[in-house]
Amino acid sequence: MNYIIEKDRTVTVQVVNAFVRDGQGGNPAGVLLDADDLSETDMQNIAAGMGLSETAFVSKSVTEGFKLDFFTPNRRIAHCGHATIASFSLLLQEGRVGEGETSKETVDGPRKILIKNGKPFMEQLAPSYQDATAWDGVTIEDVLTSLSLTKEDLDPRAPPSRVDTGNGSLQIGVRSDMILRNLAPNQEAIAKISEALDLVGFYVFTTDRAATQNDAAARMFAPAYGIPEEAATGMMAGPLAGYLHDRFGIKKPSFVIEQGGYMTPPSPSLLTVELDLDGNQIRGIMAGGEGKVMDRRTVSF
């Protein structure tokens, strides 16, 4: 009897750091262009092989500029901010896009992309808010315990809130740099709360000037998606800008948010968020930053 042994297929995936600061730091995402012939299983296996928080697969779209599929090492995700910035930074570098407007097709519908001064910005929906009184089976105390915080540690201007601009995030303001730095996240508890509230994860931040001279410094935890901590998260920085505008009363059209500085080792990242305002009403959000190719990896799947 003859046996045919099929060799594993291989692909070369670019590693692009999104939201870099002065060409350094940022959050690495895998980006694979021309992914049209890959199945969902293929993409999941490649993402697992990459081992990064997210890998983006870019293919042709009938209705939009490009189709983007996003996978963490263990599941598909509807949107990913840093992988979007990474993808369009690579497309820009390869001359497939230029300054101006294009778009991405996702499993959750189309989103506008704007290339502005060599930096991609991605569209998010206007924020919707769900406060603790509407959380099903989760309390503020549960959230505090998962981070080893007390109520006195919270910024008094607004309580934690679930904010959604396309993905759900829990926005949690704390009083100081020291409190943010010394968080002790219980990853299992955060994952359980995230599943209960349909969150990608927690975004804990401070506006303390000891932490940042920009608008906020933040940390992101998404263990439900296999991400203990992430260096830059556009889909959480966008909701934070809306939260600062609507709940903290910081009435301005753009925000700059730092992330990644508290990680070990640090990976400083800079995220810019621009609000589309009609008076005081947010109609939409554009979050963006700079991306830089750092590496390439060959993955078998």
N, C-alpha and C positions, 0 to 999 in steps of 0.2 A: 504494500500500500504506500502511495506517495503522499507526503505531507508538505503543505506549503506553509512556510513560516513567514508571517508578515512582520516586517520591521516597523518599529515605532516611527511615526512621522515626527519631524522636528520643525520648529520655527525659531526665528530670531526676533526677539522682542526688545524694543528700546526701553530703557529706563529713563524717564523724564521727571526731573524734580519740578514740581509746580509751586508757585508762590515763593520763589527764591528771594533772598534778601541780599542785594549787592552781589549777585551771582553765586551765593553760597546758601547752604541750608535748604529749606523747602521740604516738600513731601514727595517721596518717590512714587511714581505710578508706572506700571507696565503699559506700553502702548504698542499695539500691533495694527499696522495699516493693512489695507487690502485683505480683510478677514472674511470676505464674502462667502467662501466655500466651507467655513467652519460651522459645525453644529453647536447647539447649546452645550452638549456634553463635552465637545472638544474645547470650547471656551472655558468651561469650568475646570477641566483638567489642566489647561495651560495656566490659568490663574492660580491654581493650587501649586503648580510647579514653580511659578514665579515667587510665591510666598510673600508678596507685597500686600499692603492693605487693600488695594484695588488694582485691577488691570482692565484697560479699555480696549475694545475691539472695534475698529473703524471700517465700515464698509459702505457700499453705494446705497443711496436712498432715492426712491422714486419721487418723493414729495419734498425733501429737505436737502440741504447742502451735503450732509453725510448722515449715516446711521451709526449710532454709538451704543454698544452693549457693555455693561459694567459688571464685573464679577469680583467678589472678595475671594479669599482662599476657600470659603465654604458655601457661598451662595450668590445668586444674582441680586443686584441692587438696582433700583429704578434710575437713580441719578447719582453721580459722584462729581463733586465740585473739582477736586484737585486733578482727577483723571481727565475731566473735560478740558481744563486749562492745559494739562500736559499734552493731550491729543491735538488741540488746535495750535499749540506752540510748535509741535513737530510738523504739522501740516503747513504752518507758516514758514518754518525753516526749509521745508522741501519745495516751497513755491506753489503749493496746491491751494492756498488761500492768500489773500492780501488784505490790506486795510479796508475796513468797512464791514457790512453786515452779511452774515451767512446764518446757518441754522443747523441744529442737530435733531434727528429723529431718535426717540427713545421708546421704551416699552410703555412709558407713561405719557406719551404724546410729544409734540414738537416744542423746542425751545429756541429762542433767538440767541445767536452768538455775535458779538461785536468785537472786531479787531481794532484796537484804539492805541495808537502810538506804539505798535509792536507788541501789545499785550492783549490776550484774549479776555473778554468778559462774557459771562454766561447769564442767561435770563433765569430768574426764579419768580414764582408766583407771589402775589401780595400775601403778607403773613396772616395766618389765622391763629388765634390764641385759645388755649384750654387751661384754665387754672385748676388748682388742686380740688376744688369743690366738685369738679366734673370728672375727676380721675376715677376709674373703676377699680376698686380694690387696692389702690395705692395711696398712701398718705405722704404729707410733707416729712413726717418723722421717718418713714421708710427711706426716703431719698437722703435725708441728712445722715442717717445711720450708715447708709451704703458708702458715704464719703468721709465718715468720722467727723462730721460737722455738728455744731449746735445752732439753734436759732439765732443766737447772738453773733455768729460768724457771718450771717447773711447780710448783704447790702439792704438797708432798710427802705430803699426807694421803691422796690417792687418785689413781690414774692416769686419764687420759681414758677415757670409756666412752660407748658408744652406749646412750642411754636412750630408751625408747619408752613413751608414755602415750596413744597414738593416732596420733601422728606420730613418726618417728624424729629424734632430735637427737644431736649429738656434744657432750657436756659436757666442757669443758676448763678446769680451774682453774689460774690463774697466781698467782704469789706476791704481786704488788704492783700498785698503781695505775699506776706508771710503765710496767710491762711491758704492762698492758692498754691504756694510752693510746698506746703506741708500736708496737702491732701493725702489721705490713705484710702484709695479706692478699693472697695470690695468688689472684685470683678464679677463674681457669681451673683451677688445681690443686684449690681447694676444691670447685668444681663437679664435677670428675672423681671426687673422693673421695665426695662426696655421692651421686652416681649409683651408685657401686660399693657403698656401704653402705645405700642406700635411706634417705637422710636428707633432711629439709627443709633442714638446714644446720647450721652450727657455732654453739655458744653458749659463748663464752669469758668467764670471770668471775673476780672476785677478792673475797675477804672482807676485804681490807686496809682498816683504818679510815681510811687516808688517802684512800681512794676513796669510802667511804660509811659512814654511821653506822647504816644498815640492815643486813640480813643479807648482801647481796651486790650488787655492781655488775657489769653484764654488757654484752657486745656480741654482736650476732647477724649472721651472714653466710649468705646463701642464694642464691648466684649461679645455682644450678641452676634456681631458680624466678624468675630475673630480678631478684633483690633483692641488690644489693651489700652494703648494711647497713640494718637496720631499727631503728626507735626503740623498739618495745615488742612483745613476742612472748609471748602467754599460753601458747601450746602449747610453748614452750621454758622459760618460767619455772616451769611445773608440774613438768616433769622435773628441773629444777635443785633445786627444793625437796625432791623425793624423794631426789636424789643427795646433798644436804647432810645429810639425815636418815640415810640408809642407809650412805653411804660415808664421809662426814666425821664421823659420829657426833654430829651436832647434834640431839639428841633433844628436839624440841619440835613442837607441832602447827601452827604457822603461821610463815610467812616473808614478809618484804617485800623485794622486789628492785627495784633501780633499773636503768634502761636508757635509752639515747638521749643520755646526757650527753657522750659522746665523739664524737658526730657533728659534722659541719660543715654548717650551724650546729647547735648543740645542740638537742635536743628532749627535755627531761627527762621521764621517765615513771616511774610507780610502779605496781608489780604486787604484789598480795597473793595468797598461796597458802595455803590451809588444807588440812591433811591429815586424812583420815578414818583414825584409828588404832585398831587392835585390839591393845592392848599396844604392842609395837614394830613391828608389821606394818602397812604402809600398805595399806588396802583401796580407797582412791580419793582423788582430788584435786579440789579446787575452786579455780579461779583467777579472780580478778576485779579490778575497778577501776572508775574513773569514766570515763564517756564524755561528750563535748560536741560538739554540731553546730557546725562551723566555716564551712561553705561549701556551695554547691550548684552543680552543673555540668550543662549540657545536652550530651548525647552523641548523635551520629548513628550508626546501625548498619545 
